[in-house]
């Protein structure tokens, strides 16, 4: 580990993922240890046009006795290189190697016996598919999904026939731009220089987003189709989202009290397809990233997450003593 851009106590480790058609590829694992040695850990995965900067989230878990890890996926944030197309992929399974590598570091190298996977937005879809694919090895002991990207926030004709047309385009022109960005309403609602309270790197997370490309959208559609067909995640899942969505393209004060990116009813509709044990929690006034909501709302979010984790993953921290935990089955590599 080396010092991270966030400064102490944050460290980071670069994960070499070889090369693709654009050149060398890496992912970045960020670590924030709890004050005392612990056998519990969180692995956080960000959304689209995103990276890890939510230090208050890491502090929450560290104060409860969990080591916190965050993964900047390939071509995102700390892992984005000048020769790369930002945030681009053609299959969500492309992210499984860095997830596998991160889990191995957390489980085997750092010696944790309990691992909570956490995914926000697109990260919520990715970790759900990964947990399903790795269910035989119990790579995680639970999942917390923060406003997961389970369907396109578009009218039906664009979600289904329109998305199918984009998927066909993706086969011949995967980097064709479908939309120049995502709009700036959500970015304005969270950035400290606009209408929010959070500081983040606008080169890594621009207010209006990066271009949406055909290959990426086809990958999302394929992953969402797999979810709708039913997953078999065999660990407890907490799915949390706002009680309402904001649909406008221009700023309105109601955007500061709603999910301004996705349709929350899609998350509720598809939650039962994750597995056999899914808990749903909804928060009035929650933003798309619930942990960036106003102080009163995020306090409720953290309280609920803490109660759920205590109930389903065991109350209180486990403490490492005398070496790593008993060996688990090895994590498969893609």
C-alpha positions in Angstrom: 0.0 0.0 0.0 1.1 3.6 -0.7 -0.4 6.9 0.5 -3.7 7.9 -1.2 -4.8 11.2 -2.6 -7.2 11.5 0.4 -4.2 11.6 2.8 -3.8 9.6 6.1 -5.3 7.2 7.1 -6.1 6.3 3.5 -3.8 4.0 1.6 -4.1 2.6 -1.9 -2.8 -0.4 -3.9 -2.7 -0.5 -7.7 -4.0 -3.8 -9.2 -2.4 -4.7 -12.6 -5.0 -6.0 -15.0 -2.9 -6.5 -18.1 -3.8 -4.7 -21.3 -6.9 -4.3 -23.5 -7.4 -2.7 -26.9 -6.5 0.7 -25.5 -3.4 -0.3 -23.6 -2.4 -1.0 -20.0 -5.3 -1.4 -17.5 -5.3 -1.1 -13.7 -7.8 -0.8 -10.8 -7.1 0.9 -7.5 -8.0 -0.5 -4.0 -8.2 2.2 -1.3 -8.0 1.1 2.4 -9.0 2.9 5.6 -8.3 0.7 8.6 -10.4 0.7 11.8 -8.6 1.9 15.0 -8.3 -1.7 16.3 -7.5 -4.9 14.4 -10.6 -6.5 13.1 -11.8 -9.4 11.1 -14.6 -7.5 9.4 -14.3 -5.5 6.2 -16.4 -3.6 3.7 -15.6 -3.5 -0.1 -17.3 -0.5 -1.7 -17.8 -0.1 -5.5 -18.8 3.3 -6.9 -21.3 4.1 -9.7 -21.0 5.4 -13.3 -19.1 8.8 -13.5 -17.9 8.2 -10.0 -15.0 7.2 -7.8 -14.4 6.8 -4.0 -14.4 10.1 -2.1 -17.0 9.5 0.6 -14.7 9.6 3.6 -17.6 10.0 6.0 -18.9 6.6 4.9 -15.5 5.0 5.6 -15.4 6.7 9.0 -18.8 5.3 9.8 -17.7 1.7 9.3 -14.3 2.2 10.9 -15.9 3.6 14.0 -18.0 0.4 14.2 -14.9 -1.8 13.9 -14.8 -2.5 10.2 -11.8 -2.0 7.9 -13.1 -0.1 4.9 -11.9 -0.8 1.3 -13.1 1.0 -1.9 -12.3 -0.1 -5.4 -11.9 2.4 -8.2 -12.7 0.2 -11.2 -10.7 0.2 -14.4 -11.0 3.5 -16.3 -12.6 5.3 -13.3 -11.1 7.8 -10.9 -7.7 6.9 -9.7 -7.5 4.1 -12.3 -8.3 6.3 -15.3 -5.3 6.7 -17.6 -4.8 9.3 -20.4 -5.0 6.7 -23.2 -8.4 5.3 -22.0 -12.0 6.0 -22.8 -13.5 7.1 -19.4 -15.7 4.6 -17.7 -16.0 2.4 -20.8 -16.6 -1.3 -20.9 -18.5 -3.7 -23.2 -19.4 -6.4 -20.6 -19.9 -5.8 -16.9 -18.1 -9.1 -16.2 -14.9 -7.2 -17.3 -14.9 -5.9 -13.7 -14.9 -9.3 -12.1 -11.1 -9.7 -12.2 -10.5 -6.6 -10.1 -13.3 -7.6 -7.7 -11.7 -11.0 -7.4 -8.3 -9.5 -6.8 -9.7 -7.0 -4.2 -11.5 -9.8 -2.3 -8.3 -11.9 -2.3 -6.3 -9.0 -0.8 -9.0 -8.4 1.8 -9.6 -12.1 2.7 -6.2 -13.7 2.3 -3.6 -11.0 2.5 -5.2 -8.8 5.2 -6.9 -11.7 7.0 -10.6 -10.8 7.2 -13.2 -13.4 7.8 -16.3 -11.3 7.2 -16.7 -9.3 4.0 -19.7 -7.0 3.2 -20.0 -6.0 -0.4 -21.4 -2.5 -1.1 -22.3 -1.1 -4.4 -23.8 2.2 -5.5 -25.8 2.7 -8.7 -24.0 0.9 -11.5 -21.7 -0.5 -8.8 -24.8 -2.1 -7.2 -25.6 -3.9 -10.4 -22.0 -5.0 -10.9 -21.6 -6.4 -7.4 -24.9 -8.2 -7.6 -23.9 -10.0 -10.8 -20.5 -10.7 -9.2 -21.9 -12.1 -6.0 -24.2 -14.3 -8.1 -21.4 -15.6 -10.3 -19.2 -16.3 -7.2 -22.0 -17.7 -5.1 -20.3 -21.2 -4.8 -17.3 -19.7 -3.0 -19.3 -17.3 -0.8 -17.0 -14.4 -1.8 -19.1 -12.0 0.3 -21.2 -12.5 3.4 -23.7 -9.8 2.6 -24.5 -7.0 0.2 -25.6 -3.5 0.7 -27.0 -1.9 -2.5 -27.3 1.9 -2.5 -29.7 2.9 -5.2 -28.7 0.2 -7.6 -29.0 0.6 -11.4 -31.5 -2.1 -12.2 -33.3 -0.5 -15.2 -32.9 2.4 -17.5 -34.6 5.6 -16.4 -36.4 6.1 -19.7 -39.9 5.5 -21.2 -40.7 1.9 -22.0 -40.2 2.3 -25.8 -36.6 3.5 -25.1 -35.9 1.0 -22.3 -36.8 -2.0 -24.4 -37.0 -1.6 -28.2 -34.7 1.4 -28.1 -32.1 -0.3 -26.0 -32.2 -3.3 -28.3 -31.4 -1.1 -31.2 -28.4 0.4 -29.3 -27.2 -3.2 -28.6 -27.1 -3.9 -32.3 -25.2 -0.7 -32.9 -22.8 -1.6 -30.2 -21.6 -4.7 -32.1 -20.3 -2.5 -35.0 -19.5 0.8 -33.2 -19.2 0.2 -29.5 -17.7 3.6 -28.8 -20.4 5.5 -30.7 -21.7 8.3 -28.4 -25.4 7.9 -27.7 -25.7 10.8 -25.2 -23.1 13.5 -24.5 -23.6 13.2 -20.8 -26.1 12.6 -18.0 -27.2 16.2 -17.3 -25.9 18.3 -14.4 -28.9 18.4 -12.0 -27.6 15.6 -9.7 -24.1 16.9 -9.8 -25.3 20.3 -8.8 -27.3 18.8 -5.9 -24.1 17.3 -4.3 -21.1 19.5 -5.2 -20.1 22.1 -2.6 -19.5 24.8 -5.2 -23.1 24.5 -6.4 -26.0 23.3 -4.2 -24.5 20.5 -2.2 -21.9 20.0 0.5 -19.4 17.6 -1.0 -16.0 18.3 -2.6 -14.8 15.9 -5.3 -12.5 15.9 -8.3 -14.5 17.2 -11.3 -12.0 15.6 -13.7 -13.0 12.2 -12.3 -16.6 13.1 -11.7 -17.7 15.9 -14.0 -21.1 17.5 -13.1 -22.7 16.5 -16.4 -20.9 13.2 -16.6 -19.0 11.5 -19.4 -20.5 10.5 -22.8 -22.7 7.5 -22.8 -21.5 5.1 -25.5 -23.2 2.3 -27.3 -21.0 -0.5 -26.0 -21.4 0.6 -22.4 -25.2 0.9 -22.7 -25.4 -2.6 -24.3 -23.3 -4.0 -21.4 -25.8 -2.4 -18.9 -28.7 -3.8 -20.8 -27.2 -7.3 -20.8 -26.6 -7.1 -17.0 -30.1 -5.8 -16.3 -31.6 -8.6 -18.4 -29.7 -11.2 -16.4 -31.0 -9.6 -13.2 -34.6 -9.6 -14.4 -34.2 -13.2 -15.3 -33.4 -13.9 -11.6 -30.2 -14.1 -9.7 -29.3 -16.6 -6.9 -27.4 -14.5 -4.4 -27.2 -16.7 -1.3 -26.3 -14.1 1.3 -28.5 -11.4 2.9 -29.0 -8.3 0.8 -30.0 -4.8 1.9 -31.4 -2.6 -0.9 -31.8 1.0 0.0 -33.2 3.9 -2.1 -35.1 7.1 -1.9 -38.9 7.3 -1.7 -39.2 9.3 -5.0 -37.4 10.3 -8.1 -36.8 13.7 -9.8 -37.6 13.7 -13.5 -36.6 17.2 -14.7 -33.6 18.3 -16.8 -33.4 21.7 -15.1 -32.8 22.5 -11.5 -35.7 22.6 -9.1 -35.4 22.5 -5.3 -37.2 19.2 -5.2 -34.1 17.6 -6.8 -32.4 18.1 -3.5 -34.8 15.6 -1.9 -35.1 12.9 -4.5 -33.1 10.5 -6.7 -32.3 12.7 -9.7 -30.6 9.9 -11.7 -32.7 6.7 -11.6 -36.3 5.7 -11.1 -36.6 4.3 -7.6 -39.6 2.2 -8.5 -37.5 0.1 -10.8 -35.2 -0.8 -7.8 -38.2 -1.8 -5.8 -39.7 -3.8 -8.7 -36.6 -5.9 -9.4 -35.3 -6.3 -5.8 -37.0 -9.7 -5.4 -35.0 -11.1 -8.3 -31.7 -10.8 -6.4 -32.1 -13.8 -4.2 -34.0 -15.3 -1.3 -33.2 -12.9 1.4 -33.7 -9.2 0.4 -34.5 -6.4 2.8 -35.8 -3.1 1.3 -35.3 0.2 3.0 -36.6 3.5 1.6 -35.6 7.0 2.8 -37.8 10.1 2.4 -35.6 13.0 1.0 -32.8 10.6 0.0 -30.5 11.6 -3.0 -29.3 9.1 -5.6 -26.3 8.3 -3.4 -28.1 8.1 -0.1 -24.8 8.6 1.8 -24.6 12.1 0.2 -28.1 13.1 1.3 -28.8 15.8 3.9 -27.5 15.2 7.4 -30.8 14.0 8.9 -31.4 11.6 6.0 -27.9 10.1 5.9 -28.1 9.6 9.7 -31.1 7.5 9.2 -29.4 5.6 6.4 -26.3 4.9 8.5 -28.5 3.8 11.5 -30.4 1.4 9.2 -27.2 0.0 7.7 -25.7 -0.5 11.1 -28.8 -2.3 12.5 -29.0 -4.5 9.4 -25.3 -5.4 9.5 -25.5 -6.2 13.2 -28.5 -8.4 12.6 -27.3 -10.4 9.6 -23.5 -10.3 9.9 -23.2 -10.4 13.7 -23.2 -7.7 16.3 -19.9 -5.9 17.1 -16.5 -6.3 15.6 -14.5 -9.5 15.2 -10.9 -9.0 16.3 -7.9 -10.5 14.6 -5.7 -12.4 17.0 -3.0 -14.9 16.4 -3.0 -14.8 12.6 -5.6 -14.9 9.8 -8.9 -16.8 9.9 -9.4 -20.3 8.8 -8.8 -20.9 5.1 -11.7 -20.4 2.7 -12.2 -21.8 -0.8 -10.0 -19.8 -3.2 -11.7 -17.0 -5.1 -12.0 -17.9 -8.8 -10.5 -15.7 -11.5 -12.3 -14.7 -14.7 
